[in-house]
Amino acid sequence: MLALIPISDSNPTRRFPVMTVAIIALNIFVFFFVEPDFGQSCHAENYFARHAAVPCQVNSCPTIPVQYCQGQSPVHIPQKGAIAFLEAMIFATFLHSGFLHIGGNMLFFWIFGNNIEDFLGRIKFVIFYLLGGLAAGFAQVFTHLHGIDRLIPAVGASGAIAAVMGAYLVLFPRQRIRVLVPIFIVFTMVQLSAYIVLGLWFVFQFFTGADSGVAWMAHVGGFIFGVIAIYLLGGRPQPSLSPPRWR
């Protein structure tokens, strides 16, 4: 399967991306000081079930505790009202299951987020980011209301970041992105237009599928939200600031 790993873009910003940095810092703080065991233990699995949004909370969760890990005590999935469910869905965007998970998400967010903040302004950007996380969460929840998937919480910032990436595609489709491309066991660095990088990323979500352990419907939902929302906010392809600088 083709995988592109963005490293940087040549799209400078007019202002320092205060909120982008703040959101990254908040994600890192939650990862190291709030969630248990860096999201990689049975204890963490139980923590996610109690504090993140779980699809079954939309209709009905089991009345008996659910065992997520062999040898670990079962956990009771709490029922949540509408407000508590939305709060849990937002909180889930700051939870990550491991160093690779948070590292990849924050890399993508830094590359694409600062330019969207520059376009929207700080307050609108934060609102856009949170709404993107909600849109992604609902896309994941409402496509996993049955079977075992309804008991699995989806955590991570990738849905909200997908919304940012969708907005980037609308605003900067021809911007050059420096990416690492794996060719067998060797990584080669190339420069591609944003519409190629983000277009391939979007298509790749359908190849990962439900069996990969990735909340791919959250990615798809977030990305589509980002495209539509930035367009409704007046987003159109933007001229590049001169001179471009690689970041």
N, C-alpha and C positions, 0 to 999 in steps of 0.2 A: 504494500500500500504506500501511496505517496504521502509523505509528511514534510511540511515546510515549517521551519522553526525561525520565526522572525527574530532578528538581533537588533536592528535599529532602522530608523527611517531618516530621510534627509529633509524633514519638514519642520523648520524652526517655529517657535512660538513667540508671540509678542510679549507675553508676561510669564513670570514664573508660575508653574502649575501647582498652586498651594493646595487645592483640594485633592488633586491626584496624589500628591505626596502624603496628605493627611489620611486618605483612604487606604493607601498602601501601609502606612504606619499602623493604622487601626487593625488591619488584617493581621499584620505581624504580631501585634500585641495580643490579640485574641488567640493566635496560634500558640504562642509561647507561654502565656500567663493565664488563659481562661480555659480552653479545652484541655482535657487530660491526654497525656502521653503523645502529644503531637499528632493526635488523630489516628494513631496506629496501634490500637489495642482493643480488646473486648470492652474494657472500661470506656474507651472513647466511643465505641459503637453504641453502647447503652446511653451514653451522654447525648449522642446525636438523636437517638430515638425519643429521649425525654424533652429535648430543648429545640430541635429543628422541626420543620413541618413534615408530617408524614401523610402520604396520600389518603390513607384510610380515615384520617380525621375529618375529611369532607363528608363521608357518609357514615361509616361505623367501623371502629377498630375492635379487635377481639377484647372480650371482657376478661380474658385470662392473660397473664403475663406472656411475653414473647421472648424466646431464647435466641439471641443473635450469635452467640459464640458457644462452642462446646465447652462445658466445664465452668461456664460463667452463669451467675444467677440470672434468671429471666427478668425482664424489665416490663413494667406496665406502661403501655403507650397512653399518655394522658389525652382525654378528650379536650378539645379546645373550641371556644367560641370564635366568632368571625374575627374580632379584634386580636385575640390571642394568636389565632392562626396566622394573620398577617404579620404580627410581630415576630413569630417564630420563623416565618419565611424570610423576613429581612435578616434576622439573626443568622440564619443558615448561610447567607451569602458571605459571612465573615468566618465560617468554619471550614477547615480543610483537613483532608485525610492524608497527611504526609508532606514531607519536604518537597518532593517533586511536584505535588499538586499545587501547593502555594507558590513555589518558585516559578513554575510555568505561568500560572495565572497573573502573578505580579509583573512578570516580564512583559506579557502581552498588554497588560493594563498600562504600564509605563509608556510603551511604544505608541499606543493608539489613544490613550486617555488624555494626555496633555494637550493635544491638538483639538480635541472635542471640548475640553474645558476652555481653551482659548477662544473657541467660536461661540460657545453658549454663555460664558461667564460663570463665575464660581457657584452661585446659588442655583441657577438653572441646571448646571452640570450635576450637582449633587442630587437634585430632584430627578433628573433624567436617569442617573445611575440607579437610584433606588427603585424607580418605576420599571426600569429594565430588568432588575432583579426580580420584581414581583411578576412581571410578564413571563419571564423565563420559568419561575417557580410554578405558576399556574399551568404553563404548557406541559411541564413535567408531571404535575399532580393529576391533571385531568386526562392524561394519556396512560396513567398507571393506577387506575381505580379498582382493578380486579387482579386476582391471583396473588402470588407472593410479592409482586412488586409493590402492592399497595401498603406493605409493611416496611418498606425501605425508605428512609429519609434521604433526600438529595442535598448534599452540602457543597459549598464552594462558591467562589465569586464568578465562575466562568459564564454563567447565564447573564449576569449584569455586564460583564466585560464583552460578551457577544453583542449586546446592544450597542456598546461603544464602537465595536468593530463595524457593525452595520452602518452606524452614523459616519464612520470614517470612509467607508466605501462610497457613500453618497457625496461627501464633501471633497474627498481627495482621491478620486479613482485612479489618477495617473501618477500619483506620488510614488517615488521609488522606495522600495523596501529591500533591505539587505537581509537575506535569509540563508540559513544552513539547510542544505539538501542532502539527505543520506543516500549515497550510492553504494549499495552493499554495506561494507563496514567503514567506508570512508565518507567524511562529511565535506562537501564542497560549498563554498560561499558564492552566491550569485545575487544579482540585483534584479528585481521584478517589479512591475507596476502593482499598485495596491489592488486593483480589480482582479488581477491574476491570483495574488496571494490570498485575498479574502474570498474570492470566488471558489478557489480550490478548497479552502478551509471549510466553506459552507457545504460544498458537495461531499467532502470527506466525512461530515457528520453522519450522512446516510449510510456510508460504508462501515462505520464503526458499529452502528446498530445497537440493539438492546442488550446483546450478549457480551458487550465489551466491558460492562461495569461503569461506563460513562453515561452521564445524564444527557444524552445527545438531544433529546427533545427540548430540554432547557436551553441548550445552545441554539437550536433552530428557532425556538420561540423568542429568545432574547434578540437574536440577530434580526429577525423580521420586525420586531418592535422597534429596534434602533433605526432601521431603514425608513419605516413609516413615520415614526415620531420626528426624526430630524427633518424629514421632508415637510411635515406639517408645521414645523417651527421655522420654515423658510430656508432650510438648508438646500443649497445647490452647489455644484462643483466650484471650489474656491481657487483663485490664482495662488500660486506658490509665492511665499515671501522670498525676497532675494537679498543676499545669496543663500542658497540652501546649505544647511550644515548637517552632517551626519551626527546622530545622537546614539 
